[in-house]
Amino acid sequence: MTVEYGLYIHLPYCRSLCPYCDFVKSPLHPAAPERLRAAPAREWELVRAADAAVWSRPRTIYVGGGTPTALDAGALAKFLQWIAGAWDLSRVREFTVEANPEGLSPEKLQVLLEGGVNRLSLGVQSLEPQVLRALGRIHTAEAALTAVALARRAGFRNLSVDLMYGVPAETAEGFRSALERFVALGIPHLSAYPLQVEEGTPLHAKVERGSVTVPGEEEVLARYEDLVSTLSRAGYRHYEVSNFALPGVHSRHNEGYWMRRPYLGLGPGAHSFDGGARWGNDENIERWFHRVESGELPRADVRALSRREAEEEGVFLSLRRSRGLRVSRHLKPFAPEHVAAWNAWGVAGGALARAPRGRVRPTDRGLFLAHDLAAELLARGA
């Protein structure tokens, strides 16, 4: 049997490493592009041999990292040509590539368009200079806005901008001003994430030493409420915890993750789900290269999900989306009295809305508290 799926390819290289990021990444080495083109192709061959060609025709493609546009235009073109030759792309509905402002140029944008890319995700993070410095970003606000203009001029209409909040040195006025700027520019999709201080990152070490102070929970919540109100007034649909879209331009690829559709990840640290089992690739970049080049699948932690685990995933992921839970599907395993008590608790706390019959939907506040909502339901139903 073959399945249609989301294809994710992880390119782990960046021009500089941000102190808050715990993704699998490394500085770009001059010898890396050639090796990087060959290794994913070899991994794809190994996957097809191991999985009996179950992965046939992707419906969405997402190339992330790292920073894919850290590659020069020639290397990027060859990488996209490989994708076009390795897969049947006839039914691909969305092809996204991540980019940073400092790595974007008219030449690279043309390469992306000619390679079939129809959606660009631009990592801006902030338009406040002191916040960009705190995040270790090497672009300026002016460079970010220039990148948006270049992308538009090149022909990208489906453009997403990433922002962060709850960041050291940010101001409420500066964050709101950035939102209003991107709304005025008509950016169709915005993703906004609260800063997570991940253990093992340089930022975590600074916070532990007390040399950097991060905003408290109440301040972060206030920023989130500003985010929601500003974008809702402008006509954006808050369709997932961190994602807002004008009509018709939600992220189809990421929607597949939240709806538990199959997806295949290639590259170091990439994750996969075939509908019944999950696994991740080796997160050590050099070891991933070695395993692939030696003819070994670089998978780790392959785990078939039990029915109970699949049901719990469905609850957690659905409460991250504005559509919420389907009573007949997601709440069927729970006793009706537990569901009723949980629903009343959520409505009283402003986290659950009174939804149409057959659904339970989180409010904007509930989306922010999605993990807590899910944990409470599972605790009541345990």
DOMI-808201 format. One record per residue (C-alpha): residue number from 1; residue in one letter; chain; x, y, z. Coordinates in pm, 1 decimal. Example, Ala and Ser with C-alpha at 12.3 -4.5 7.8 and 13.67 -1.06 7.14 Angstrom:
% DOMI-808201
1,A,A,1230.0,-450.0,780.0 $
2,S,A,1367.0,-106.0,714.0 $
END
This chain:
% DOMI-808201
1,M,A,0.0,0.0,0.0 $
2,T,A,121.8,352.1,-76.2 $
3,V,A,28.6,665.2,113.7 $
4,E,A,23.0,1032.0,31.3 $
5,Y,A,220.8,1220.9,288.3 $
6,G,A,412.0,1530.1,390.0 $
7,L,A,781.2,1527.9,300.9 $
8,Y,A,1020.9,1713.7,529.1 $
9,I,A,1390.9,1755.8,444.3 $
10,H,A,1624.5,1898.6,706.5 $
11,L,A,1926.9,2098.2,590.6 $
12,P,A,2122.7,2157.7,911.5 $
13,Y,A,2348.0,2446.5,812.1 $
14,C,A,2329.5,2812.8,915.4 $
15,R,A,2547.0,3115.0,847.7 $
16,S,A,2547.8,3181.1,1223.8 $
17,L,A,2412.9,2991.9,1525.6 $
18,C,A,2146.3,3165.6,1736.2 $
19,P,A,2197.4,3126.4,2113.7 $
20,Y,A,1834.8,3022.9,2182.2 $
21,C,A,1805.2,2752.6,1914.1 $
22,D,A,1827.0,2383.3,2003.9 $
23,F,A,1755.6,2249.8,1653.5 $
24,V,A,2003.2,2017.0,1484.0 $
25,K,A,2233.4,2261.6,1309.4 $
26,S,A,2594.3,2354.7,1237.0 $
27,P,A,2787.5,2640.5,1072.2 $
28,L,A,2801.9,2599.7,695.0 $
29,H,A,3134.0,2453.3,579.9 $
30,P,A,3256.8,2515.5,221.9 $
31,A,A,3265.0,2139.2,156.1 $
32,A,A,2916.1,2078.5,294.9 $
33,P,A,2688.1,2150.3,-6.0 $
34,E,A,2822.4,1868.9,-225.1 $
35,R,A,2807.6,1616.4,55.9 $
36,L,A,2466.5,1745.6,158.7 $
37,R,A,2322.5,1682.2,-188.1 $
38,A,A,2448.4,1325.8,-199.5 $
39,A,A,2354.1,1212.7,151.0 $
40,P,A,1976.2,1282.5,142.9 $
41,A,A,1960.2,1111.2,-196.2 $
42,R,A,2127.7,805.9,-45.6 $
43,E,A,1895.0,816.5,256.3 $
44,W,A,1593.1,826.8,23.2 $
45,E,A,1721.5,516.1,-155.9 $
46,L,A,1759.5,338.6,180.1 $
47,V,A,1409.7,442.3,288.1 $
48,R,A,1250.1,308.1,-30.3 $
49,A,A,1434.2,-21.3,6.0 $
50,A,A,1340.1,-59.6,373.0 $
51,D,A,978.0,51.6,349.8 $
52,A,A,884.0,-132.9,29.8 $
53,A,A,815.9,191.1,-159.4 $
54,V,A,531.3,283.9,78.4 $
55,W,A,626.2,649.7,37.2 $
56,S,A,521.4,733.9,-315.3 $
57,R,A,371.0,1073.3,-379.9 $
58,P,A,406.8,1368.8,-140.9 $
59,R,A,118.6,1613.7,-108.3 $
60,T,A,328.3,1877.6,68.6 $
61,I,A,702.6,1942.8,90.7 $
62,Y,A,880.8,2144.3,356.2 $
63,V,A,1253.9,2214.6,348.2 $
64,G,A,1376.5,2345.7,682.0 $
65,G,A,1683.0,2360.7,898.3 $
66,G,A,1910.5,2519.4,971.9 $
67,T,A,1871.0,2769.1,695.7 $
68,P,A,1824.8,2618.8,347.4 $
69,T,A,1900.8,2952.9,184.0 $
70,A,A,2244.6,2952.9,347.0 $
71,L,A,2341.3,2743.7,41.8 $
72,D,A,2462.4,2942.3,-256.1 $
73,A,A,2231.2,2972.9,-556.4 $
74,G,A,2405.0,2697.4,-754.0 $
75,A,A,2393.4,2444.2,-470.7 $
76,L,A,2032.8,2534.5,-397.0 $
77,A,A,1936.2,2482.6,-761.6 $
78,K,A,2097.2,2137.7,-771.9 $
79,F,A,1924.2,2040.1,-448.2 $
80,L,A,1582.7,2138.2,-587.0 $
81,Q,A,1656.5,1959.6,-914.6 $
82,W,A,1725.9,1642.9,-715.1 $
83,I,A,1386.5,1672.2,-541.0 $
84,A,A,1209.6,1718.2,-874.7 $
85,G,A,1379.5,1407.2,-1013.2 $
86,A,A,1342.3,1186.3,-705.3 $
87,W,A,967.8,1226.2,-642.6 $
88,D,A,645.3,1249.0,-839.3 $
89,L,A,547.0,1607.9,-762.8 $
90,S,A,231.1,1609.1,-973.6 $
91,R,A,2.6,1627.7,-668.6 $
92,V,A,209.6,1855.0,-446.4 $
93,R,A,-19.2,2129.1,-320.3 $
94,E,A,234.3,2323.6,-116.1 $
95,F,A,614.4,2342.8,-134.9 $
96,T,A,769.5,2550.4,143.4 $
97,V,A,1130.2,2652.6,200.5 $
98,E,A,1255.9,2832.9,509.9 $
99,A,A,1473.9,3138.8,461.4 $
100,N,A,1645.9,3405.5,668.3 $
101,P,A,1667.6,3767.7,552.1 $
102,E,A,2048.5,3770.3,537.1 $
103,G,A,2062.7,3473.0,301.3 $
104,L,A,1805.9,3590.8,50.9 $
105,S,A,1883.0,3747.2,-286.5 $
106,P,A,1694.5,3795.4,-614.6 $
107,E,A,1903.6,3514.1,-765.9 $
108,K,A,1812.2,3265.6,-491.3 $
109,L,A,1446.4,3366.4,-502.3 $
110,Q,A,1442.1,3294.9,-876.0 $
111,V,A,1605.7,2956.8,-813.2 $
112,L,A,1335.8,2873.1,-557.1 $
113,L,A,1052.7,2965.0,-791.7 $
114,E,A,1203.5,2773.8,-1082.9 $
115,G,A,1249.8,2475.1,-849.2 $
116,G,A,876.0,2456.7,-780.0 $
117,V,A,872.2,2630.2,-441.0 $
118,N,A,542.9,2817.4,-394.8 $
119,R,A,560.4,2914.3,-26.3 $
120,L,A,836.7,3096.2,158.9 $
121,S,A,873.2,3098.7,538.5 $
122,L,A,1086.1,3394.4,644.2 $
123,G,A,1253.7,3396.1,987.6 $
124,V,A,1225.1,3759.7,1096.6 $
125,Q,A,1165.3,3708.2,1473.0 $
126,S,A,1152.4,4081.2,1556.8 $
127,L,A,1184.7,4432.7,1419.3 $
128,E,A,1332.3,4570.4,1745.1 $
129,P,A,1713.6,4608.1,1717.5 $
130,Q,A,1776.4,4521.0,2084.6 $
131,V,A,1566.2,4203.4,2052.1 $
132,L,A,1750.5,4093.5,1739.6 $
133,R,A,2077.1,4137.6,1931.3 $
134,A,A,1942.9,3938.9,2228.0 $
135,L,A,1842.7,3657.7,1992.1 $
136,G,A,2179.1,3661.0,1818.2 $
137,R,A,2021.4,3737.3,1481.1 $
138,I,A,2258.5,3879.9,1221.9 $
139,H,A,2000.0,4068.1,1015.9 $
140,T,A,1851.4,4410.3,1086.8 $
141,A,A,1486.8,4515.3,1079.0 $
142,E,A,1557.6,4697.3,751.9 $
143,A,A,1705.9,4381.5,601.3 $
144,A,A,1398.0,4182.3,704.1 $
145,L,A,1162.9,4428.8,537.6 $
146,T,A,1384.6,4435.9,228.6 $
147,A,A,1367.3,4054.2,212.3 $
148,V,A,988.5,4070.8,220.6 $
149,A,A,991.3,4322.4,-64.1 $
150,L,A,1235.2,4109.8,-267.9 $
151,A,A,1021.0,3799.6,-220.0 $
152,R,A,711.0,3986.2,-331.7 $
153,R,A,890.6,4131.5,-631.8 $
154,A,A,1014.4,3786.7,-731.7 $
155,G,A,657.3,3654.5,-736.8 $
156,F,A,600.8,3489.7,-396.7 $
157,R,A,241.6,3546.1,-292.2 $
158,N,A,221.6,3275.8,-25.3 $
159,L,A,460.0,3427.1,225.2 $
160,S,A,484.6,3348.1,597.2 $
161,V,A,675.2,3550.0,855.1 $
162,D,A,802.3,3402.8,1184.2 $
163,L,A,805.2,3620.9,1495.1 $
164,M,A,900.1,3560.6,1858.7 $
165,Y,A,773.2,3715.2,2179.4 $
166,G,A,857.0,3688.8,2547.9 $
167,V,A,1215.0,3775.8,2453.7 $
168,P,A,1468.7,3968.4,2665.4 $
169,A,A,1467.2,4343.4,2590.0 $
170,E,A,1142.6,4343.4,2390.9 $
171,T,A,875.8,4607.7,2446.9 $
172,A,A,500.7,4577.2,2416.0 $
173,E,A,497.3,4874.9,2179.6 $
174,G,A,772.9,4729.8,1961.8 $
175,F,A,603.4,4392.8,1930.3 $
176,R,A,267.2,4549.6,1847.8 $
177,S,A,431.5,4781.4,1596.1 $
178,A,A,590.7,4485.7,1415.6 $
179,L,A,254.9,4308.5,1395.2 $
180,E,A,90.1,4618.9,1256.1 $
181,R,A,371.4,4663.4,1004.6 $
182,F,A,328.6,4312.2,865.2 $
183,V,A,-49.7,4346.8,862.3 $
184,A,A,-12.4,4669.5,662.8 $
185,L,A,216.4,4485.5,419.3 $
186,G,A,-53.6,4223.7,369.2 $
187,I,A,161.8,3928.4,478.5 $
188,P,A,-86.6,3639.3,442.3 $
189,H,A,52.5,3413.4,715.9 $
190,L,A,217.7,3489.2,1048.9 $
191,S,A,365.1,3242.6,1297.3 $
192,A,A,445.8,3380.1,1642.5 $
193,Y,A,614.7,3174.0,1913.2 $
194,P,A,697.6,3247.2,2277.4 $
195,L,A,1066.6,3212.1,2351.7 $
196,Q,A,1151.9,2873.2,2500.5 $
197,V,A,1474.6,2871.9,2701.7 $
198,E,A,1601.2,2526.6,2607.5 $
199,E,A,1848.4,2347.2,2829.5 $
200,G,A,2193.0,2316.9,2675.7 $
201,T,A,2171.4,2636.4,2471.5 $
202,P,A,2395.7,2940.7,2531.9 $
203,L,A,2086.8,3142.0,2625.3 $
204,H,A,1996.8,2889.8,2895.7 $
205,A,A,2343.9,2927.2,3046.1 $
206,K,A,2307.4,3306.8,3056.5 $
207,V,A,1965.2,3282.7,3221.0 $
208,E,A,2104.8,3038.8,3478.8 $
209,R,A,2391.1,3280.4,3557.5 $
210,G,A,2146.1,3567.9,3589.8 $
211,S,A,2312.3,3773.3,3315.6 $
212,V,A,1990.9,3763.0,3107.1 $
213,T,A,1636.8,3803.3,3235.4 $
214,V,A,1342.7,3667.3,3039.8 $
215,P,A,988.4,3805.9,3072.2 $
216,G,A,761.4,3640.6,3327.3 $
217,E,A,452.6,3432.8,3251.4 $
218,E,A,205.8,3719.9,3293.4 $
219,E,A,402.9,3941.2,3056.0 $
220,V,A,422.1,3661.9,2798.7 $
221,L,A,46.5,3605.0,2824.4 $
222,A,A,-15.8,3977.9,2779.4 $
223,R,A,197.0,3971.5,2464.8 $
224,Y,A,0.6,3672.0,2336.5 $
225,E,A,-327.5,3852.5,2398.1 $
226,D,A,-194.5,4152.9,2203.9 $
227,L,A,-96.7,3917.6,1922.3 $
228,V,A,-440.2,3758.5,1904.2 $
229,S,A,-639.0,4082.0,1924.6 $
230,T,A,-423.6,4266.8,1669.5 $
231,L,A,-437.9,3991.5,1410.0 $
232,S,A,-803.8,3901.3,1469.9 $
233,R,A,-905.5,4262.6,1408.1 $
234,A,A,-709.6,4252.5,1082.9 $
235,G,A,-900.1,3946.7,956.6 $
236,Y,A,-648.2,3672.6,1034.0 $
237,R,A,-781.8,3337.5,1149.4 $
238,H,A,-612.1,3200.0,1460.0 $
239,Y,A,-617.4,2840.7,1341.1 $
240,E,A,-344.6,2690.6,1563.6 $
241,V,A,-170.1,2794.0,1885.6 $
242,S,A,105.4,2990.5,1709.8 $
243,N,A,-34.1,3034.3,1358.7 $
244,F,A,-253.1,3298.6,1196.6 $
245,A,A,-363.3,3313.4,833.5 $
246,L,A,-573.4,3515.5,598.4 $
247,P,A,-844.1,3302.2,429.5 $
248,G,A,-708.5,3015.7,220.9 $
249,V,A,-339.3,3034.7,313.4 $
250,H,A,-297.8,2819.9,623.4 $
251,S,A,6.2,2590.4,627.9 $
252,R,A,-109.5,2263.6,469.1 $
253,H,A,213.7,2086.9,559.1 $
254,N,A,201.6,2171.9,929.0 $
255,E,A,-168.8,2092.1,934.1 $
256,G,A,-70.1,1735.9,844.7 $
257,Y,A,132.1,1710.7,1167.0 $
258,W,A,-156.6,1833.5,1381.2 $
259,M,A,-404.6,1597.9,1210.4 $
260,R,A,-173.3,1294.6,1247.6 $
261,R,A,-130.8,1239.7,876.4 $
262,P,A,177.0,1042.0,766.3 $
263,Y,A,498.7,1233.5,705.4 $
264,L,A,851.5,1137.1,611.8 $
265,G,A,1156.6,1321.9,741.4 $
266,L,A,1498.6,1305.9,577.5 $
267,G,A,1817.8,1457.5,716.9 $
268,P,A,1975.6,1469.4,1064.0 $
269,G,A,1721.6,1497.3,1344.0 $
270,A,A,1420.6,1475.3,1110.4 $
271,H,A,1114.3,1289.2,1238.9 $
272,S,A,869.4,1057.0,1062.1 $
273,F,A,525.5,905.7,1121.0 $
274,D,A,371.2,635.0,901.8 $
275,G,A,31.0,632.8,1068.6 $
276,G,A,120.5,368.1,1323.9 $
277,A,A,479.9,426.8,1433.2 $
278,R,A,706.9,723.5,1497.9 $
279,W,A,1082.1,756.1,1470.5 $
280,G,A,1352.8,1017.7,1449.3 $
281,N,A,1680.8,1032.8,1264.4 $
282,D,A,2017.9,1045.3,1435.7 $
283,E,A,2064.7,1401.0,1567.0 $
284,N,A,2443.8,1396.4,1545.0 $
285,I,A,2516.3,1550.6,1205.6 $
286,E,A,2848.0,1376.6,1140.7 $
287,R,A,2712.9,1043.5,1260.1 $
288,W,A,2406.0,1084.7,1038.3 $
289,F,A,2637.4,1139.1,738.9 $
290,H,A,2847.6,836.6,832.0 $
291,R,A,2549.6,606.1,874.4 $
292,V,A,2387.1,710.4,546.6 $
293,E,A,2712.0,697.0,351.1 $
294,S,A,2772.7,348.8,494.2 $
295,G,A,2436.0,228.3,365.9 $
296,E,A,2264.6,229.2,706.8 $
297,L,A,1928.2,390.5,776.6 $
298,P,A,1998.2,664.2,1033.3 $
299,R,A,1680.6,598.3,1232.2 $
300,A,A,1656.6,598.7,1611.5 $
301,D,A,1379.5,534.2,1863.2 $
302,V,A,1138.2,358.4,1626.3 $
303,R,A,823.2,309.7,1829.3 $
304,A,A,484.7,166.8,1735.4 $
305,L,A,207.6,356.7,1912.9 $
306,S,A,-48.0,176.5,2123.6 $
307,R,A,-414.4,258.3,2076.6 $
308,R,A,-407.9,454.9,2400.4 $
309,E,A,-105.3,657.6,2288.8 $
310,A,A,-268.4,735.5,1954.8 $
311,E,A,-584.8,854.4,2131.7 $
312,E,A,-384.3,1077.8,2364.9 $
313,E,A,-193.2,1226.1,2071.5 $
314,G,A,-523.6,1300.6,1901.5 $
315,V,A,-641.2,1493.2,2207.1 $
316,F,A,-318.7,1691.9,2253.6 $
317,L,A,-286.1,1782.9,1885.3 $
318,S,A,-653.5,1867.9,1831.6 $
319,L,A,-657.8,2106.6,2126.4 $
320,R,A,-378.4,2300.4,1954.7 $
321,R,A,-618.9,2381.3,1669.2 $
322,S,A,-913.3,2620.6,1670.0 $
323,R,A,-1134.5,2342.5,1531.3 $
324,G,A,-1081.1,2151.0,1853.4 $
325,L,A,-1208.9,1802.8,1931.1 $
326,R,A,-1473.3,1592.0,1762.7 $
327,V,A,-1688.2,1435.7,2031.4 $
328,S,A,-1755.6,1119.9,1829.8 $
329,R,A,-1387.7,1062.8,1762.7 $
330,H,A,-1160.3,1217.5,2023.3 $
331,L,A,-1383.6,1195.9,2330.1 $
332,K,A,-1530.0,851.2,2268.2 $
333,P,A,-1277.5,675.1,2501.0 $
334,F,A,-1374.5,895.7,2797.6 $
335,A,A,-1666.5,849.7,3035.0 $
336,P,A,-1944.0,1103.6,2955.7 $
337,E,A,-1947.6,1233.5,3314.3 $
338,H,A,-1571.3,1301.6,3299.9 $
339,V,A,-1608.9,1486.0,2969.8 $
340,A,A,-1899.7,1693.2,3103.3 $
341,A,A,-1705.8,1792.0,3416.4 $
342,W,A,-1394.2,1878.2,3214.6 $
343,N,A,-1596.6,2080.7,2964.2 $
344,A,A,-1768.5,2277.0,3242.4 $
345,W,A,-1431.0,2340.7,3407.7 $
346,G,A,-1283.8,2467.3,3078.8 $
347,V,A,-1580.8,2691.7,2996.4 $
348,A,A,-1579.0,2840.7,3348.1 $
349,G,A,-1208.8,2919.9,3310.9 $
350,G,A,-1252.9,3082.6,2970.2 $
351,A,A,-1045.5,2813.8,2797.2 $
352,L,A,-1325.3,2627.2,2618.7 $
353,A,A,-1601.4,2780.8,2408.3 $
354,R,A,-1961.0,2666.9,2386.9 $
355,A,A,-1919.0,2498.0,2049.1 $
356,P,A,-2169.9,2350.7,1802.7 $
357,R,A,-2304.3,2010.5,1898.1 $
358,G,A,-2049.3,1741.5,1828.1 $
359,R,A,-1739.7,1955.3,1886.3 $
360,V,A,-1539.3,2099.5,2174.7 $
361,R,A,-1335.0,2403.9,2079.0 $
362,P,A,-1066.7,2595.7,2268.6 $
363,T,A,-1090.2,2974.3,2295.9 $
364,D,A,-787.9,3187.6,2212.6 $
365,R,A,-691.5,3160.7,2578.2 $
366,G,A,-750.0,2786.2,2559.4 $
367,L,A,-511.7,2755.0,2265.7 $
368,F,A,-241.0,2917.1,2475.1 $
369,L,A,-319.2,2662.6,2750.1 $
370,A,A,-368.1,2368.5,2512.8 $
371,H,A,-122.7,2140.8,2691.9 $
372,D,A,-287.6,2205.3,3029.5 $
373,L,A,-634.0,2145.9,2883.5 $
374,A,A,-529.7,1811.3,2737.3 $
375,A,A,-350.0,1703.2,3053.6 $
376,E,A,-656.6,1783.8,3263.6 $
377,L,A,-886.3,1580.8,3037.8 $
378,L,A,-652.7,1282.6,3039.6 $
379,A,A,-615.8,1303.0,3417.9 $
380,R,A,-992.0,1303.2,3463.9 $
381,G,A,-1034.6,1013.3,3226.2 $
382,A,A,-749.3,802.6,3361.1 $
END
